Amino acid sequence: MQTGRVLVENGYTNTVTTGPGGGVTVAYPQSLLRIGTADPKFELDATPPSFERSSLAGATIGGSSDVGLGAKYELGYSKRWLYGVNAAITYPTGTQTFSAGNTEFTGSLNWSYTVNSCVGIAGATSFNALSGLNSVGSAQSYFAFIPSLVVTASLPGPSEFFGEYAYFSQAGVGLGGKSLIDLGYVRDLGEHVQLDVEYGFSPTVLAGQKQHYVGAGASFMF
């Protein structure tokens, strides 16, 4: 992140849940504010609430998500490698249906490697104290280990394709693990604007349900 600059990332996601009690969940603007500090290796992050609307189980409900704060630090780099750490905390400020119900904590180790002028790979190892509703509707904390791997392929011009795989050791309170696959396209429009589209799905069946989604995003550098 550049010193003294602010990057605003915004997104829209439409998630379809199939199976018993399924439906559609829409979330926007899914903003992330990345703030550069006087130290180019250190940035501050903030996640304002998003509006969400769900038709799961045949009931249409709208509300807002939780608020989050975080920070990221670059530990080191070489000609091909870049690695760092980040931490985040999410506060249960959202409406009941869309809030985790408890404060959540995340800590991650991140890295990236430039294979050549076209291909790059990156990954994260994330340790998470998350929260969700249990079988009686009360908020309950649980632990999830979430490793992920991303492969990018640059195209002629300021654009690239990416593919990501992530594994959640626990997908929710009382649930098992799940996999998530995400594919997308990113294009820069000048030095200050970036657009992206993506499609993702989980091949894992949990409680008879599966999920897939489409999304779009826009980022602005100030």
Secondary structure as UniProt FT lines:
FT   TURN            3..4
FT   STRAND          6..18
FT   TURN            20..21
FT   STRAND          23..28
FT   STRAND          32..36
FT   TURN            40..41
FT   STRAND          42..47
FT   STRAND          51..54
FT   HELIX           56..58
FT   STRAND          61..64
FT   STRAND          67..77
FT   STRAND          81..91
FT   HELIX           96..98
FT   STRAND          104..114
FT   STRAND          119..133
FT   TURN            135..136
FT   STRAND          139..155
FT   TURN            156..158
FT   STRAND          159..168
FT   TURN            173..174
FT   STRAND          178..189
FT   TURN            190..192
FT   STRAND          193..206
FT   TURN            207..208
FT   STRAND          209..221
//
